[in-house]
Amino acid sequence: MHNAIRIFVGCDPNDCDLEQMMVLEYSARKHASRPVEITWMRLSRDPASPWYCDPARKRGWRTEKWSTPFSAFRWAVPAAAGFQGRALYMDADMLVLCDLAEIWDLPMQGDAIVAGRRDGDGWRSCVALWDCARARAHLPSLEALRAKQHANREMKHYFADRPQLVQHLDARYNSIDGDGLARDDIRILHYSDMGTQFSHRYALPRLRAEGRHHWFDGVVVTHARGDLTELFDRYYREAIDAGYSLDAYRNAAPFGDVVKASQKDYTGNRPRAERRSWLQRLWAGALRG
């Protein structure tokens, strides 16, 4: 697609993230000033797919240490883009409130090959604008990445040791659960805490009715910010009213069991006191059935 903003989105291969996918696409297109092209990255049993994984034979992506079903995919985006042009990586759990051209058109400065939000000595790779050609000299081949059991951790360390490769991206373009910002100041809302994600109230009952389970096996609790919950709900309804459908995002070939780390002890970025009240435990149990 000529002059399109190319987005690569990490998501679940078993239809757990349909609500997130729909809201992300709708919100991105709603605000975009130019065409948007989205590639959904999800584990596949097809050996010809870049996202191929065969856990039984330990071939393709090694997911055993991943916290999500797509944790290390972000490092394969330049390869998936043919090491040409630009590519924007995003996690599925995002709500776009800006024109993505604001990120897409950023000039890369100095030795930078990627733009992302700084986080202490490192950076948050969950929104990452890649210069794919320049990245080629610093990223393993797709085959090598897939074979690494600790690919995500190794690549984080690689870039932490080479800060000159990462250009700072305004934190408002990767606002982690609001970051205490006013709603109107957020450019991209990343509802990152897996236990409080707005989509759970839709996805968990849907999956239960389908006889399936969500990949997140931790405790589900209420998000601390009601205004952001309302924002997600509004965009969800808008997407449906605009003709978007969850069924459009279903995987034609669901992957099956994903071998990954458990989140049973996950507490996200919440204070200890907010981990799990009695009412929240009751609500979580009702959702999960």
Order of alpha helices (4+ residues) and beta strands (2+ residues): beta-alpha-beta-beta-beta-alpha-beta-beta-alpha-beta-beta-alpha-alpha-alpha-beta-beta-beta-alpha-alpha-alpha
